Amino acid sequence: MNQSKLNRAFLILLLAFGVFLAGSYALIYTLKPDNSHSSVNQVPMAPPSGGDFKLTAPNGEVALSDFKGRVVFVYFGYTFCPDICPTNLAQLSMAYRQLSPEQKQNLQILFVSVDPERDTPQRLQEYVDYFDADMIGLTGSAQQIAEIAQRYGVVYQKVEGDVENYAVDHSAFTYVIAPNGELKEQLPHASEPQQFIDALNRYSL
């Protein structure tokens, strides 16, 4: 084999190895547990069961069942979230501002914190009030949040870092609860405002 053919064979081998490395890196990056975007739309292995829950708001305890007869959108996130939560809540807010007074009466939006260490009821309410969509911010003990998250198929994990300035990776679905309290569907991260409106109309009494 002459030198030209050897060089060509070596180049092909090098390219193949590069493709293999790139593919391996992509797979590892996708599965890496602390990748802040890997769990955004991660679908749970089993369908979530949902169900009633009771957590703490600034004015006391609030239960999902308090809103029986209304459609409820439930979103799990945290107030220190740099981009995922603000994006989704902004879309929800845009949808809310397009609703008629009657539609607004038929809807309640709940924001459940996955960072109970830092998210006090007061801080949560100040945060959700910014989006002007009549949201209620809810928190509880770490055990309460974990139990509810499991039933709703919510994936979240604290990223190790500074004691106070840490991140929490989390899935970012909006859970749609029918007026009878049944979990009906989960809308993906950054759904368009019309998708939220359509979901409200699907389940309104």
C-alpha positions in Angstrom: 0.0 0.0 0.0 1.5 3.4 -1.0 1.8 6.4 1.3 -1.3 8.1 -0.2 -3.6 5.1 0.5 -2.1 4.9 4.0 -2.8 8.5 4.7 -6.4 8.1 3.4 -7.0 5.0 5.5 -5.6 6.8 8.6 -7.9 9.9 7.9 -11.0 7.7 7.6 -10.1 5.9 10.9 -9.5 9.2 12.6 -12.9 10.6 11.4 -14.7 7.4 12.5 -13.1 7.7 16.0 -14.2 11.3 16.2 -17.8 10.5 15.3 -17.7 7.8 18.0 -16.4 10.2 20.6 -19.0 12.8 19.7 -21.8 10.3 19.9 -20.6 9.0 23.3 -20.3 12.6 24.7 -23.8 13.4 23.5 -25.2 10.3 25.2 -23.3 11.0 28.4 -24.4 14.7 28.4 -28.0 13.7 27.9 -28.0 11.3 30.8 -25.9 13.4 33.1 -28.1 13.9 36.2 -26.9 17.4 37.0 -27.4 18.8 33.5 -29.7 21.7 34.2 -31.8 21.2 31.0 -31.8 17.4 30.7 -34.8 17.0 32.9 -36.9 19.8 31.6 -39.3 17.6 29.6 -38.3 14.3 31.0 -41.4 12.1 31.0 -41.8 9.8 34.0 -41.6 6.0 33.4 -45.1 5.4 34.8 -48.1 7.8 34.3 -48.4 10.1 37.3 -51.4 9.6 39.6 -51.7 13.2 40.8 -54.2 13.6 43.6 -55.0 16.1 46.4 -52.3 17.8 48.5 -52.1 20.5 51.1 -49.3 23.0 51.4 -48.5 26.4 52.9 -49.3 29.8 51.4 -48.7 33.2 53.1 -52.3 33.2 54.5 -52.2 29.6 55.7 -52.7 26.1 54.3 -54.1 25.7 50.8 -55.3 22.4 49.4 -55.8 21.4 45.8 -59.4 20.3 46.7 -60.1 24.0 47.7 -60.5 24.7 44.0 -62.9 21.9 43.2 -65.1 23.0 40.3 -62.3 24.9 38.7 -59.5 23.9 36.3 -56.1 24.1 38.1 -52.7 24.5 36.5 -49.9 23.3 38.8 -46.3 24.1 38.1 -43.3 22.9 40.1 -40.3 25.2 40.2 -38.4 27.7 42.5 -37.9 31.4 42.8 -34.2 31.4 42.2 -34.6 29.6 38.9 -32.6 31.6 36.3 -34.5 30.8 33.1 -36.9 27.7 33.0 -39.4 29.0 35.5 -39.6 32.6 34.3 -40.1 31.4 30.7 -42.9 29.1 31.6 -44.6 31.4 34.0 -44.4 34.3 31.5 -46.2 32.1 28.9 -48.9 31.3 31.5 -49.2 35.0 32.3 -49.7 35.9 28.7 -52.4 33.2 28.4 -54.1 34.5 31.6 -54.3 38.1 30.3 -56.1 36.9 27.2 -58.9 35.2 29.2 -62.4 36.6 29.7 -63.5 37.4 33.3 -65.6 34.2 33.3 -62.6 32.1 32.1 -60.4 33.6 34.9 -63.1 32.5 37.4 -62.8 29.0 36.1 -59.0 28.8 36.6 -56.5 28.7 39.4 -52.7 28.6 38.9 -50.5 27.0 41.7 -46.7 27.4 41.8 -45.2 24.7 44.1 -41.6 25.2 45.2 -39.1 22.4 44.9 -36.7 24.5 47.0 -38.4 24.7 50.4 -35.1 25.6 52.1 -35.1 29.1 50.5 -38.6 29.6 49.3 -40.6 31.0 52.2 -44.4 31.5 51.6 -43.8 35.3 51.5 -41.0 35.1 49.0 -43.0 32.7 46.8 -46.0 35.0 46.8 -43.9 38.1 45.9 -42.4 36.1 43.1 -45.7 34.8 41.6 -47.4 38.2 42.0 -44.8 39.6 39.5 -46.5 37.6 36.7 -49.9 39.1 37.4 -51.9 35.9 36.8 -53.6 35.4 40.2 -51.1 32.6 41.1 -50.7 31.2 44.6 -47.2 30.2 45.7 -47.0 27.1 47.9 -44.3 25.4 49.9 -44.0 22.8 52.7 -41.4 20.5 54.3 -38.9 18.7 52.1 -40.8 15.5 52.8 -44.1 16.9 51.8 -42.7 18.2 48.5 -41.0 14.9 47.7 -44.2 12.9 48.3 -46.3 15.2 46.1 -43.6 15.4 43.4 -43.5 11.6 43.3 -47.3 11.4 42.7 -47.1 14.0 40.0 -44.0 12.5 38.3 -41.9 15.6 39.0 -38.1 15.2 38.7 -35.9 17.5 40.7 -32.4 17.5 42.2 -30.4 20.0 44.1 -27.1 20.8 42.4 -24.2 21.0 44.9 -22.6 24.3 45.1 -22.5 27.3 47.4 -24.5 26.9 50.6 -26.9 29.7 49.6 -26.4 30.1 45.8 -27.2 26.7 44.5 -29.4 25.6 41.6 -32.2 23.0 41.5 -32.5 21.0 38.3 -36.2 20.2 37.7 -38.7 19.0 35.1 -40.9 21.8 33.9 -44.4 20.5 32.9 -47.6 22.3 33.7 -50.0 19.8 35.2 -53.7 20.3 34.2 -56.2 19.3 36.9 -59.8 19.0 35.9 -62.6 20.5 38.1 -63.1 17.1 39.8 -59.5 17.0 41.0 -58.3 14.5 38.4 -54.9 15.0 36.7 -55.7 15.1 33.0 -52.5 16.0 31.2 -49.2 17.7 31.4 -48.2 20.5 29.1 -44.5 20.7 28.1 -42.1 23.5 29.0 -42.7 26.8 27.3 -46.0 25.9 25.9 -47.6 28.7 23.8 -50.3 30.8 25.5 -52.9 29.3 23.2 -52.1 25.8 24.4 -52.9 26.8 28.0 -56.1 28.5 26.9 -57.1 25.4 24.9 -56.4 23.2 27.9 -58.6 25.4 30.1 -61.4 25.2 27.6 -61.1 21.4 27.3 -61.9 20.9 30.9 -64.0 23.8 32.0 -67.5 22.8 33.2 
